[in-house]
Structure formats: C-alpha cells, structure tokens
Amino acid sequence: MLSVHTSPLDPPGTGDAGGLNVYVVETARRLAARGTEVEIFTRATDGSLPETVRMGPGILVHHVPAGPYEGLGKDDLPGQLCAFAAGVMRTAAGRPEHWYDVVHSHYWLSGQVGWLTADRWNVPLVHTMHTMARVKNAQLAEGDSAEPPGREIGETQVVEAASVLVANTDEEAGQLVRLYDADPDKVHVVPPGVDLDVFTPGDRAAARRAVGLPEDAQVVLFVGRIQPLKAPDLLVRAAAELVRRDPSLRDRLVVGVLGGPSGTGLARPEALQELTAQLGLSDLVRFVPPVSRTALADWYRAADLVTVPSYNESFGLVAIESLASGTPVVAAAVGGLPVAVGDGGVLLEGHDPARWADAIGDLLADDTRRAALGEAGVRHAKGFGWDRTVDLLDEVYRRARADRERLWTDGAYLVPDHVPSMVSP
C-alpha cells in the first residue's frame, strides 16, 4: 500500500490524518489476519523514525525520506514524488522478484508513485481516490481555496493508469466516470467500514463521566479536522442561533469540537476559537484535541447528536462510527454521507445555520425520536464492518491479478527479454 502524504501511524483528527489513515490501518490489519503480507510506504516526517516499523503481525510500515522532514505541506509534495518513488524502489530492490502481487495506492499523490511502481513490478495498480479535486472545487466552502489544476491533471493520469479504481459509493463511482472519464468497467464500489468492536452502544451516563461532561447536559458533537471543508463553524453558528432563540439553553448545552487544524485551516488555526468568542459561546464550546479510538467511542456515546456538516465527504467515517455507537447524526446531504447515515439520522441540504439550528433543536427536544434514530443507526452500521470491506477488496485484488495474468498469457504486453513475461501466482 502507498500512503505518501500521511502515515497510518499518525492519529486521525489533525494535520493530514483522517479517514484515509483509518482505512489503511483497518484494511491492512484484516488483510494480514487472513494471511496477506502488507507493506505500507509513507513519507518520513521525523528523522528519529526508524526506516521500518512493524505495525502488527504481517504489516510493515516503511518511512521513505523524500524532502525535508518538517515544513512541507501537502501542496508541496508533488515535487517530492520522484524522491519518494526512488526510495520505494530502493527498498523493493532487496526483495525477491515477484515479491509484490498488487499495488494499492491511496490519494492521488500515492497514485502517481503507484503508477510507476506497478509498471516496474508488472503488477496491477488498484487506486482509491478518497477525495477528488473536481468534486471539491465544485463544492467549496466560502473562503476556501480551490485545488490547483496540477492536482486535477495528476488525478486524471492516475485514473487512466490504474488497473482498478475503488470507489466508496455509487455516487463516487459515477463522479469518476463523469468528471474523469474513467472506464466504468474499471470502477468497483467498496464501501469503507467501521470497527464494530470499538464503536458500540453503551451507557451514556458512564461515557459522560469518562470524558468529563455533565450528566444532565445536552451535548452536540463535531469530530474531524478543523478546516473549511469540514465546516465546524456551521455547528458553532447553529449553536449561537439556538441560544439566541432560547437563552435558557445556555445552562445545559455543550458543543464539543474534537480535532485539530488541517489543510487550509492551518492558515488561521485559531479562527474557530475566535468565532466562538465573537458569538459569545466560549462557555459552551469545548475544544478537545484528537483522542484515541477508545476515547472517541466514549465521546460518541456521550453525545446526544453528532453533526457532520462537511461540504463534501467521499463517505463519512465519523457518521458511521457515531451510528455504531448508538448516537444519531445530523449531516449534510453531500457525497457519500447519505449512504453512511442511512436511516440513522437527518440529512440537510445546504449550509444555512438557521436550518441546521432547526434540525438540531428539534432532535434535542424529542427524546423518543432520537432513541429511534439511534436504534436504527446501530442496525445500519452493522452492515458496514471492516471485514465486509476487506472481503470486497480481496475480490478486487484477485480479479485485478487474474486480468493482468490473462493479458500476459494472451501476449497483450510486449516486454524486453530481461522482464518476466508473467507475474507469479
């Protein structure tokens, strides 16, 4: 697996670490448990990191030097892809011929390197976009920066080069075809999952004690990286509207914001705190840095509602984690969120704070409806375990290898004498 810009060892919720990290970690663990050896290549961001770390049985993480350890943002990384690819090749040079069966790249930067490595090793390239520039640029948050043309070009190249494209939802599959002219026959839908052992319903009062919240509070939660794309400011503005309408809410409302600045949010890392102060909500909003997965499950259980107000999500891991924990969701009706939310929450068109305040206020006032949504959400989430994801991924890998080998056997590839004519089974 290739994950150039973010390491699976980084905790989600800050910097560039998010749902992609969770996806790589969870799929790698389950593939390894089934007997597939997994090697993950990521860029070294700290000189003290060992070259190779064993993340678990059957899983190696390689830290590849490519540019300065610190000070490089994601937008600076295209200039380091050659160095990264060279590092991957050096590591692989110590492996026996035919060591790798499939390259699975995550995000377009990794896809560029995957294009080269898969071609060199004569194996299929499976690619997952996670996010796409043309989708993001069509749904920009106010004041957010558009993705550069270079990314769109790079994504188009990866779409063309990949043997298989893995989409999170039917909607994303359609976007690949419509916006990037992907061959529909190369696109396979594999929904992400949720760890059903960690994210489970539980005692709300106990969860509130664990995270330090009053047992009688009304708790609304945002989880994710703090940047315009994720729209945490919308929750703050909606909370201000709720308090304006009903000043007595100030005595019991708690708004939790779990995460750290990321992406374009790094330009003004304190902007959300400043907005909170301007709206007079500093006593209601709790800013919490990223927490462990176990602690995150407690936060979900502690909340009455979880909001996912993003301008775009390829799926929405926060939504499905919340539902698995028994807490309903209010989410924007964008991207993959309708699939992730199902019948376990409320979907809203647009990003009008007043409309979001209406939906949040109505649910906070209706214990019976929240309980029904919570139960429906748990049932919905059970269909999205990571084992199901890996079942589908494993089939994608096997089909990609079979197609590749058939092309070699049929003579569709002409290769020099020193290159093997077939990938070993």
C-alpha positions in Angstrom: 0.0 0.0 0.0 1.1 3.5 -0.7 0.1 6.4 1.5 2.5 9.2 0.6 1.2 12.2 2.5 0.0 10.7 5.7 1.2 7.8 7.8 -1.1 5.1 9.1 0.8 5.5 12.4 -0.5 9.1 12.8 -3.6 9.5 15.0 -6.6 10.8 12.9 -8.0 14.2 13.6 -5.2 16.7 12.9 -2.7 17.6 10.2 -3.5 15.4 7.2 -4.5 12.4 9.2 -8.1 11.4 8.9 -10.4 8.8 7.4 -7.7 7.7 4.9 -5.5 6.7 7.8 -8.2 4.7 9.4 -9.0 3.0 6.1 -5.3 2.0 5.6 -4.9 0.7 9.1 -8.1 -1.3 9.3 -7.8 -2.9 5.9 -4.2 -3.7 6.4 -4.9 -5.4 9.8 -7.6 -7.5 8.4 -5.7 -8.5 5.2 -2.8 -9.5 7.4 -5.0 -11.6 9.6 -6.1 -13.5 6.5 -2.5 -14.3 5.6 -1.8 -11.5 3.2 1.5 -9.7 3.9 1.1 -5.9 3.7 3.8 -3.3 3.3 2.9 0.3 3.6 5.1 3.0 2.2 4.7 6.6 3.6 6.9 9.7 3.7 9.2 10.1 6.7 8.4 13.3 8.6 10.7 12.8 11.5 14.4 12.0 11.5 14.1 9.9 14.6 11.7 7.5 12.9 13.1 4.0 12.1 13.2 3.1 8.5 10.7 0.2 9.1 8.2 -0.3 11.8 6.1 -3.4 12.3 2.6 -2.1 12.8 1.3 -5.6 13.6 1.7 -9.2 12.6 2.2 -9.3 8.8 2.3 -5.5 8.4 5.4 -3.4 7.8 5.4 0.4 7.6 8.4 1.9 5.6 9.3 5.5 6.2 10.7 6.8 3.0 12.9 10.0 3.1 11.6 12.5 0.5 12.3 16.1 1.1 12.7 17.9 4.5 11.1 16.1 7.5 9.2 19.2 8.5 7.7 22.3 6.9 6.3 20.6 3.8 2.5 20.9 3.3 0.5 18.5 1.1 0.6 21.0 -1.8 4.5 20.9 -1.7 4.6 17.1 -2.1 4.3 16.8 -5.9 7.9 18.0 -6.1 9.0 15.1 -3.9 7.3 12.2 -5.7 10.4 11.3 -7.7 12.4 11.1 -4.5 9.7 9.1 -2.8 9.4 6.7 -5.8 13.2 6.2 -5.8 13.1 5.3 -2.1 10.3 2.8 -2.7 12.3 1.2 -5.5 15.4 1.0 -3.3 13.5 -0.8 -0.5 11.9 -3.1 -3.1 15.3 -3.9 -4.7 16.1 -6.0 -1.7 13.0 -8.2 -2.2 12.9 -11.3 -4.4 11.5 -11.0 -7.9 7.6 -11.1 -7.9 7.5 -10.2 -4.2 4.6 -7.8 -4.6 1.3 -9.0 -6.1 -0.7 -5.8 -6.1 0.0 -2.1 -5.5 -2.9 -0.3 -3.7 -2.4 3.5 -3.7 -4.4 5.9 -1.6 -5.0 9.5 -2.7 -3.7 10.9 -6.0 -0.1 11.6 -4.8 0.3 7.9 -4.0 -1.4 7.1 -7.3 1.4 8.8 -9.1 4.0 6.7 -7.4 1.8 3.6 -7.7 1.7 4.2 -11.5 5.5 3.9 -11.7 6.0 1.0 -9.2 3.2 -1.1 -10.5 4.6 -0.7 -14.0 8.1 -1.6 -12.8 6.9 -4.7 -10.9 4.4 -5.8 -13.6 1.5 -5.9 -11.2 -1.9 -4.3 -11.2 -2.4 -0.9 -9.7 -5.5 -0.6 -7.5 -6.3 3.0 -6.6 -8.6 4.7 -4.1 -9.1 8.4 -4.6 -10.6 9.2 -1.1 -11.1 12.8 -2.3 -11.2 14.4 -5.8 -10.2 17.9 -6.8 -13.0 18.4 -9.3 -15.6 17.3 -6.7 -14.1 19.5 -4.0 -13.8 22.5 -6.3 -17.5 22.2 -7.3 -18.5 22.4 -3.6 -16.1 24.8 -2.0 -16.8 26.3 1.4 -16.9 30.1 1.4 -13.4 31.5 1.5 -11.8 28.1 1.0 -9.0 27.7 -1.6 -9.6 25.7 -4.8 -7.4 22.7 -5.6 -4.8 23.6 -8.2 -5.0 22.5 -11.8 -1.9 20.3 -11.3 -3.8 18.1 -9.0 -6.7 17.6 -11.5 -4.1 16.7 -14.2 -2.4 14.2 -11.8 -5.7 12.6 -10.8 -6.7 12.2 -14.5 -3.4 10.5 -15.2 -3.9 8.1 -12.2 -7.4 7.3 -13.3 -6.1 6.3 -16.8 -3.1 4.4 -15.4 -4.9 2.3 -12.7 -6.0 -1.2 -13.4 -8.8 -0.9 -11.0 -10.4 2.2 -9.3 -12.1 1.6 -5.9 -14.9 4.0 -5.1 -16.5 4.3 -1.7 -20.1 4.7 -3.0 -22.1 4.5 -6.3 -22.1 8.3 -6.2 -18.3 8.4 -6.2 -18.2 5.8 -8.9 -20.4 8.0 -11.1 -18.2 11.0 -10.4 -15.1 9.1 -11.6 -16.9 8.3 -14.8 -18.5 11.7 -15.3 -15.7 14.0 -14.2 -12.6 12.0 -15.0 -13.8 9.9 -18.0 -12.9 6.7 -16.1 -13.7 3.4 -17.8 -16.8 2.1 -16.0 -15.6 -1.4 -16.2 -12.5 -0.5 -14.1 -14.6 1.1 -11.3 -15.6 -1.1 -8.3 -17.6 0.1 -5.3 -16.2 -1.0 -2.0 -17.8 0.9 1.0 -15.5 1.7 3.9 -16.2 0.2 7.3 -16.4 0.8 11.0 -14.7 -1.1 13.8 -17.8 -2.8 15.4 -15.7 -4.0 18.3 -14.7 -0.4 19.4 -17.7 1.6 18.3 -20.6 0.0 20.2 -23.6 1.4 22.1 -23.1 1.9 25.8 -24.1 3.7 29.0 -24.4 7.4 28.2 -24.0 8.5 31.8 -20.8 6.4 32.2 -19.5 7.8 28.9 -20.1 11.3 30.1 -18.2 10.6 33.3 -15.4 9.2 31.3 -15.0 12.3 29.2 -15.8 14.9 31.9 -19.3 16.1 30.8 -22.2 16.8 33.0 -24.8 14.0 33.0 -27.7 16.4 32.6 -26.2 18.4 29.6 -27.5 18.4 26.1 -24.4 17.5 24.0 -23.8 18.1 20.3 -20.6 16.9 18.9 -18.3 17.6 15.9 -15.4 15.2 15.2 -12.9 15.9 12.5 -10.1 18.0 11.2 -10.7 21.7 11.6 -10.8 23.3 8.2 -13.4 25.0 5.9 -14.2 21.8 4.0 -15.4 20.1 7.2 -17.4 23.2 8.3 -17.2 23.1 12.1 -18.0 26.8 12.1 -21.5 25.8 10.9 -22.2 24.0 14.2 -20.9 26.9 16.2 -23.2 29.3 14.3 -26.1 27.0 14.6 -25.5 26.8 18.4 -25.5 30.6 18.6 -28.8 30.6 16.8 -30.3 28.0 19.2 -29.1 30.1 22.3 -30.5 33.3 20.7 -33.9 31.6 20.3 -33.9 30.0 23.8 -31.4 31.7 26.2 -32.2 29.0 28.8 -30.2 26.6 26.7 -27.0 28.3 27.9 -27.4 26.4 31.2 -27.3 22.9 29.6 -26.0 23.0 26.1 -22.4 21.7 25.4 -20.9 21.8 22.0 -17.9 19.5 21.6 -15.3 20.0 18.9 -12.8 17.2 18.6 -9.9 17.6 16.2 -7.1 19.9 15.2 -6.4 22.3 12.4 -5.7 20.9 9.0 -5.4 21.8 5.3 -6.4 25.4 4.6 -7.4 25.7 8.2 -3.7 25.9 9.1 -3.6 29.4 7.7 -5.7 30.6 10.7 -5.5 27.8 13.3 -7.4 29.8 16.0 -10.1 31.0 13.7 -12.8 28.7 15.1 -12.0 29.8 18.7 -12.1 33.4 17.6 -15.5 32.9 16.0 -16.8 31.2 19.2 -15.7 34.1 21.3 -17.2 36.6 18.9 -20.6 34.8 19.1 -20.4 34.7 22.9 -20.2 30.9 23.2 -16.8 30.4 24.8 -18.5 29.0 27.9 -20.5 26.4 25.8 -17.9 25.1 23.3 -15.3 22.7 24.4 -12.3 22.3 22.1 -10.7 18.8 22.5 -7.5 17.6 20.7 -7.6 14.3 18.9 -8.2 11.3 21.2 -7.6 7.6 21.0 -10.2 5.4 19.2 -11.4 4.1 22.6 -11.8 7.6 24.0 -13.5 8.7 20.8 -16.1 5.9 21.2 -16.9 7.4 24.7 -17.4 10.8 23.2 -19.8 9.4 20.6 -21.8 7.6 23.3 -21.7 10.8 25.5 -23.3 12.9 22.8 -27.0 13.4 22.1 -26.2 14.2 18.5 -23.2 14.2 16.2 -23.0 16.6 13.3 -21.2 16.1 10.0 -21.7 19.5 8.2 -19.0 19.0 5.6 -19.2 20.5 2.1 -18.1 17.1 0.7 -17.3 13.6 2.0 -16.4 10.6 -0.1 -18.1 8.5 2.5 -18.2 9.8 6.1 -16.5 7.6 8.7 -17.5 9.9 11.5 -21.1 9.4 10.7 -20.9 5.6 10.6 -18.8 5.5 13.8 -21.4 7.6 15.6 -24.2 5.4 14.5 -22.4 2.3 15.5 -22.0 3.9 19.0 -25.8 4.5 19.2 -25.8 8.2 18.6 -27.9 9.7 15.7 -26.4 12.1 13.2 -27.3 15.3 11.5 -25.3 15.6 8.3 -25.1 17.5 5.1 -26.7 15.7 2.1 -23.4 15.6 0.1 -21.1 12.9 -1.3 -21.3 9.6 0.4 -23.0 10.9 3.6 -26.5 9.7 2.5 -25.0 6.1 2.3 -23.2 6.4 5.6 -26.1 7.9 7.5 -28.9 5.7 6.1 -31.9 5.9 8.4 -29.9 6.7 11.4 -30.1 10.4 11.2 -31.2 13.6 9.4 -29.7 14.8 6.1 -29.9 18.5 5.3 -29.5 20.4 2.1 -27.3 23.4 2.2 -25.3 25.1 5.0 -27.7 27.7 6.4 -27.1 28.0 10.2 -30.8 28.7 10.9 -31.8 25.5 9.1 -29.2 23.5 11.0 -30.4 25.1 14.2 -34.0 24.0 13.4 -32.9 20.3 12.9 -30.6 20.2 15.9 -33.1 21.9 18.2 -36.0 19.6 17.1 -34.0 16.5 17.8 -32.7 17.7 21.1 -36.3 18.3 22.2 -37.5 14.9 21.1 -36.0 12.1 23.2 -38.3 9.5 21.6 -37.2 10.3 18.0 -33.5 10.4 19.0 -33.8 7.0 20.6 -35.5 5.6 17.5 -32.8 7.1 15.2 -30.1 5.7 17.5 -31.5 2.2 17.3 -31.9 2.4 13.5 -28.3 3.7 13.3 -26.9 0.8 15.1 -28.7 -1.6 12.8 -27.5 0.3 9.7 -23.9 0.4 10.9 -23.8 -3.4 11.4 -23.8 -3.7 7.6 -20.5 -1.7 7.3 -18.0 -3.8 9.3 -14.4 -3.6 8.0 -14.5 -7.4 7.4 -17.1 -6.8 4.7 -14.8 -4.1 3.2 -11.9 -6.5 3.1 -14.0 -9.3 1.6 -14.7 -7.0 -1.3 -11.2 -5.6 -1.5 -9.7 -9.1 -1.6 -12.0 -10.0 -4.5 -10.9 -6.8 -6.3 -7.2 -7.7 -5.8 -7.8 -11.3 -7.1 -9.7 -10.2 -10.1 -7.1 -7.5 -10.9 -4.3 -10.1 -10.7 -6.2 -12.6 -12.8 -6.9 -9.9 -15.5 -3.2 -8.9 -15.5 -2.0 -12.5 -15.9 -4.5 -13.2 -18.6 -3.1 -10.2 -20.6 0.4 -11.6 -20.2 -0.7 -15.0 -21.2 -2.5 -13.7 -24.3 0.6 -11.7 -25.3 -1.1 -8.3 -24.9 2.1 -7.0 -23.2 5.3 -6.9 -25.1 8.3 -6.8 -22.8 12.0 -6.9 -23.1 13.8 -10.3 -22.6 15.0 -9.3 -19.1 11.5 -8.7 -17.8 9.4 -11.7 -16.7 6.5 -12.5 -19.0 4.1 -13.3 -16.2 3.5 -12.4 -12.6 3.9 -15.5 -10.5 0.7 -16.8 -9.0 
